[in-house]
Structure formats: structure tokens, C-alpha cells
Amino acid sequence: MKQGWTLLPWLRALLLGLMGLLVCSSDFQHHRYEDMIRALFAVQSECPYITRIYSIGHSAEGRHLYVLEFSDNPGIHEALEPEFKYVGNMHGNEVLGRELLIKLSQFLCEEYRAGNQRIMRLIHDTRIHILPSMNPDGYEVAARQGPEFNGYLVGRGNSRDIDLNRNFPDLNALMYYYEKTNGRNHHLPLPDNWEQQVEPETLAVIKWMQNYNFILSANLHGGAVVANYPFDKSRDPRIRGRTTYAATPDDKVFRKLARTYSYAHSWMHKGWNCGDFFDEGITNGASWYSLSKGMQDFNYLYSNCFEITLELSCDKFPPASALPREWLGNREALVSYLEQVHHGIKGMVYDENNNPVGNAEISVVGFNHDVTSGVDGDYFRLLLPGTYTVTASAPGYVASTSTVTVGPAEAIQLHFYLKPAPKQNLKVKPHNGKKNLSSSKSP
């Protein structure tokens, strides 16, 4: 009898937990375009002081690409507060990411209102941007088929049947050339007429990246269960029949980012999923299979943003009944990965009058990939724990170098104060017997 009484609270807690799961399960559904918009605006209505909804553009069929932002000051970039983004449903028929990001939005709002200190701190210290669907047109095509009859490719592309993850400007080839010639290693230039060469959805995302100084990102896919990190494109396209690992200069950082998601996920880290095996649940993109014009490589080569690709389900269009389990499997991973934006170093770049210096280059010895400061003079550099030599430089200023030790906790602040470079006088050779003249102007 005594043992039975001691078990009663445990059984009661178990039953309450099961009841809670049943109640939560009723909240899960597949969201068509109008349903998704209503869900996003419902979150904004519930948490008006920490959210903002904005559109980054339109799909080929004219649907808005809506983003839900979380911040303690929505719509405002605060210096030293990093920008983070999640992108879902890039392939229209890979729908789990779309539903997870809608649920994540609801979760962040609910937990903030409930006083969850972890979530409150995350929203206060981070500007979070969530794009649940990059390809709403493709989703509608896939959704008309439904989960039971959806084909492997039906709805994958946009309404013009273009694969958006093969649609970004190919900067890899340029980067691989520069590696051999000691050329530029970051913010590579876009090709001429690039706007006419990409789809409306791709154009909107690139413009989005131009307007926000994103530091960390993930795009959510389906069809496998693995965290995939750059580079996606092999350095040697001539190889046929086998894959080759294409490491970025930040390979160790990317592996850490991928492992963060994989090990926080309920089963990704186990490796065996969907008939495939990936050690630790992670893979280099090119080592898996090489692709050109992908979004994650473009992020790294064109901006300050480190992005990985998350393959989250064997079934591209899982039934609604599977969504609660998928949410529970991904919830901690989504939050843990987001928190990674606060690692490494960050700081301000000032001139001698304490004015911020935008577009200053931040280089780290041993890493052939620089980042730049934003328009407000703040910079962010993801790094693993260790001691680093860091240099800030900008045209018209003397470069400044410091040594910093990064720990496993939050980013270390390292500020730079740049002095103006001394003006160089040009010597003019004597002509017709005249004396040397010194001038600061070009002849």
C-alpha cells in the first residue's frame, strides 16, 4: 500500500504529461498559404511588443514572402546584437520546415509571455528573423496532392518549376579561382545582370541579405535526416562517380554548428536515418553530393552569414499526425542552434573620434575568410574556443591588431579604434630646371 501511494504522484504526472501531449497534438496541422499568414499574424497579435511582420518580396505568382521578426526592439538593429535567420520550405514539397518554423514562432511567443528566462534572454539579445516559406507557390502545388499522394518532385520548384536551391549566382567557381591566386576571400562580387538571371524568390532573399547583416542561418529541407554544411559544390567538377569533401576555411566552425543541431535533435545524431548513415548525423555538402548555385554556399561567399542546411525528415510531406513527434524532436535543436550566434568574438570598429566605421574588414590569422563590420560599426566573428590574432582594417585607416582568447561561453567583446592613415605626398620630378614640388594631388 505504501509503495502504491509513492507511485501515485509519478503516475499522475505521467498522465498529465500524456494529456498535455494530446492537447498539444490538436494544435498541429498543415498550413496552406492563407492559414500560414493567419498563424503568423496571430503570433504577432499575441506578442505585439517583441514581434514584427514584414515582406521581403513576392513569389512568381505574387504571394508575399512574409518574415516574422522577434526582438525586444522590433524593426531596429541594435549595435552588438546579432541578426539570425531561419528559412523554411525552399523546396515547396519539403514541408516539415515550414510547420516547424510556424510552431517555433508560437513557442517563442508563448515562452516569452510565460517568463522563460532562456527564451527571454534570447529575444532580448538577438534579432531573430523567421521565413517559414521561401517557396509558397511550390507548396500549393504539393499541398494539392496531399501527404498521401505527393510525389518526390511535385512542387519542389517554384511555379516556373525552377529549383530555388540551384538558382543563386555561382560564387564557388570564383572563390576556388581566388584561392589559387590569393584573391578576395569574402563578399565576392555578383555577376553582371544577376537580377535577370534569378527567380523572384531568389531575388527577394538576396535583397534581404543585402539589407540585414545576418551572422548565422539555417535553411530547412526534407528527404533525409542530417545537418549539411558548406561547401556544397566540389572544388573539382571533373571527378565523376565519387564525392569529394569541399572544406571552407571555417570547416571546424561549421562542423561544430552542424553537431550542435544534430546532438540536440532527438535522433539525428544517431546517424542511421532514412536508409542512410551519416557519422554524428552531419555531412559536408560536396562529400554527400556536389551541387552548384546553392543557398548555403552563397551566404558564406557573399555575406557575413554562416548557413547550414538541415534535412529533417525522411518523408518530405509527413502527415499531420507526425508533426507533434517531429516538433518534440526538433524543438531543443532549433533553440540550441539559434544560441550559437552568440559565440566567438564581436565588437565595434571606431575611428579616432569614436565614430563607427562600417565595412571594415575583420581578419583572423589562420582563417582565409574575412568578415566586415555593419553600417553601425559592429562586427561578429564566429570562432571556436582558442587564442586568435585579429586585425581590423579599412581604407584610409591604419590597421589595428589584437590578440584575444575565446572561451566556450558567450562571445568575447573586442573593440578596435582605427587611426587615420598618414597622407602620402606625391613627389613631382623636376622639369625645365624647376625645383621638386610636393603635392597631395595626382598630376
HUQUI-V567009 format. One record per residue. N is the residue number from 1. RES is the residue in one small letter. D_CENTER is the distance of its C-alpha to the mean C-alpha in whole Angstrom. Layout:
{{N;RES;D_CENTER} {N;RES;D_CENTER}}
This chain:
{{1;m;56} {2;k;55} {3;q;52} {4;g;51} {5;w;51} {6;t;48} {7;l;46} {8;l;46} {9;p;44} {10;w;41} {11;l;42} {12;r;42} {13;a;38} {14;l;37} {15;l;39} {16;l;37} {17;g;34} {18;l;34} {19;m;36} {20;g;32} {21;l;30} {22;l;33} {23;v;32} {24;c;28} {25;s;29} {26;s;30} {27;d;27} {28;f;25} {29;q;26} {30;h;24} {31;h;23} {32;r;24} {33;y;23} {34;e;26} {35;d;25} {36;m;21} {37;i;22} {38;r;25} {39;a;23} {40;l;20} {41;f;23} {42;a;25} {43;v;22} {44;q;22} {45;s;26} {46;e;26} {47;c;24} {48;p;24} {49;y;24} {50;i;21} {51;t;19} {52;r;19} {53;i;19} {54;y;18} {55;s;18} {56;i;16} {57;g;19} {58;h;20} {59;s;21} {60;a;23} {61;e;26} {62;g;25} {63;r;23} {64;h;21} {65;l;17} {66;y;17} {67;v;14} {68;l;15} {69;e;14} {70;f;15} {71;s;17} {72;d;20} {73;n;21} {74;p;19} {75;g;19} {76;i;19} {77;h;17} {78;e;19} {79;a;19} {80;l;17} {81;e;15} {82;p;11} {83;e;9} {84;f;6} {85;k;5} {86;y;6} {87;v;8} {88;g;11} {89;n;14} {90;m;13} {91;h;17} {92;g;19} {93;n;21} {94;e;18} {95;v;18} {96;l;17} {97;g;14} {98;r;15} {99;e;18} {100;l;16} {101;l;13} {102;i;17} {103;k;18} {104;l;16} {105;s;16} {106;q;20} {107;f;20} {108;l;18} {109;c;21} {110;e;23} {111;e;23} {112;y;22} {113;r;26} {114;a;27} {115;g;27} {116;n;24} {117;q;24} {118;r;20} {119;i;19} {120;m;21} {121;r;20} {122;l;16} {123;i;16} {124;h;19} {125;d;17} {126;t;13} {127;r;12} {128;i;10} {129;h;10} {130;i;10} {131;l;11} {132;p;13} {133;s;15} {134;m;14} {135;n;17} {136;p;20} {137;d;22} {138;g;22} {139;y;21} {140;e;25} {141;v;26} {142;a;25} {143;a;26} {144;r;30} {145;q;30} {146;g;29} {147;p;28} {148;e;31} {149;f;32} {150;n;28} {151;g;28} {152;y;26} {153;l;25} {154;v;26} {155;g;24} {156;r;21} {157;g;21} {158;n;21} {159;s;25} {160;r;26} {161;d;25} {162;i;22} {163;d;19} {164;l;16} {165;n;14} {166;r;17} {167;n;18} {168;f;15} {169;p;18} {170;d;18} {171;l;18} {172;n;18} {173;a;22} {174;l;22} {175;m;20} {176;y;22} {177;y;25} {178;y;24} {179;e;24} {180;k;28} {181;t;29} {182;n;27} {183;g;25} {184;r;22} {185;n;19} {186;h;16} {187;h;16} {188;l;18} {189;p;20} {190;l;20} {191;p;23} {192;d;26} {193;n;26} {194;w;22} {195;e;22} {196;q;25} {197;q;23} {198;v;20} {199;e;20} {200;p;20} {201;e;17} {202;t;15} {203;l;17} {204;a;15} {205;v;12} {206;i;13} {207;k;15} {208;w;12} {209;m;10} {210;q;14} {211;n;14} {212;y;12} {213;n;11} {214;f;7} {215;i;7} {216;l;4} {217;s;1} {218;a;4} {219;n;7} {220;l;10} {221;h;13} {222;g;17} {223;g;20} {224;a;19} {225;v;18} {226;v;16} {227;a;13} {228;n;12} {229;y;11} {230;p;12} {231;f;14} {232;d;15} {233;k;18} {234;s;21} {235;r;23} {236;d;26} {237;p;26} {238;r;30} {239;i;30} {240;r;31} {241;g;31} {242;r;29} {243;t;25} {244;t;24} {245;y;21} {246;a;19} {247;a;18} {248;t;16} {249;p;17} {250;d;15} {251;d;16} {252;k;17} {253;v;14} {254;f;12} {255;r;14} {256;k;14} {257;l;11} {258;a;12} {259;r;15} {260;t;14} {261;y;13} {262;s;16} {263;y;18} {264;a;17} {265;h;18} {266;s;21} {267;w;22} {268;m;19} {269;h;20} {270;k;24} {271;g;23} {272;w;26} {273;n;24} {274;c;25} {275;g;28} {276;d;25} {277;f;25} {278;f;22} {279;d;23} {280;e;21} {281;g;19} {282;i;16} {283;t;17} {284;n;16} {285;g;16} {286;a;19} {287;s;21} {288;w;20} {289;y;21} {290;s;20} {291;l;19} {292;s;18} {293;k;16} {294;g;13} {295;m;10} {296;q;8} {297;d;11} {298;f;11} {299;n;8} {300;y;9} {301;l;13} {302;y;13} {303;s;11} {304;n;10} {305;c;6} {306;f;6} {307;e;4} {308;i;7} {309;t;9} {310;l;11} {311;e;14} {312;l;16} {313;s;19} {314;c;22} {315;d;23} {316;k;21} {317;f;23} {318;p;24} {319;p;27} {320;a;27} {321;s;29} {322;a;26} {323;l;23} {324;p;24} {325;r;24} {326;e;21} {327;w;20} {328;l;22} {329;g;20} {330;n;16} {331;r;17} {332;e;17} {333;a;14} {334;l;12} {335;v;13} {336;s;13} {337;y;10} {338;l;9} {339;e;12} {340;q;11} {341;v;9} {342;h;13} {343;h;14} {344;g;16} {345;i;17} {346;k;17} {347;g;20} {348;m;22} {349;v;24} {350;y;27} {351;d;30} {352;e;34} {353;n;34} {354;n;31} {355;n;29} {356;p;25} {357;v;25} {358;g;22} {359;n;20} {360;a;22} {361;e;20} {362;i;20} {363;s;21} {364;v;21} {365;v;24} {366;g;23} {367;f;20} {368;n;20} {369;h;17} {370;d;17} {371;v;15} {372;t;16} {373;s;17} {374;g;17} {375;v;20} {376;d;21} {377;g;21} {378;d;18} {379;y;16} {380;f;14} {381;r;14} {382;l;12} {383;l;16} {384;l;18} {385;p;21} {386;g;23} {387;t;25} {388;y;24} {389;t;26} {390;v;23} {391;t;25} {392;a;24} {393;s;26} {394;a;26} {395;p;29} {396;g;32} {397;y;31} {398;v;32} {399;a;29} {400;s;29} {401;t;28} {402;s;28} {403;t;28} {404;v;25} {405;t;25} {406;v;22} {407;g;22} {408;p;21} {409;a;20} {410;e;18} {411;a;18} {412;i;21} {413;q;22} {414;l;23} {415;h;24} {416;f;26} {417;y;29} {418;l;30} {419;k;34} {420;p;35} {421;a;36} {422;p;39} {423;k;41} {424;q;42} {425;n;46} {426;l;47} {427;k;50} {428;v;52} {429;k;55} {430;p;59} {431;h;60} {432;n;64} {433;g;65} {434;k;62} {435;k;61} {436;n;57} {437;l;55} {438;s;52} {439;s;49} {440;s;45} {441;k;45} {442;s;45} {443;p;48}}
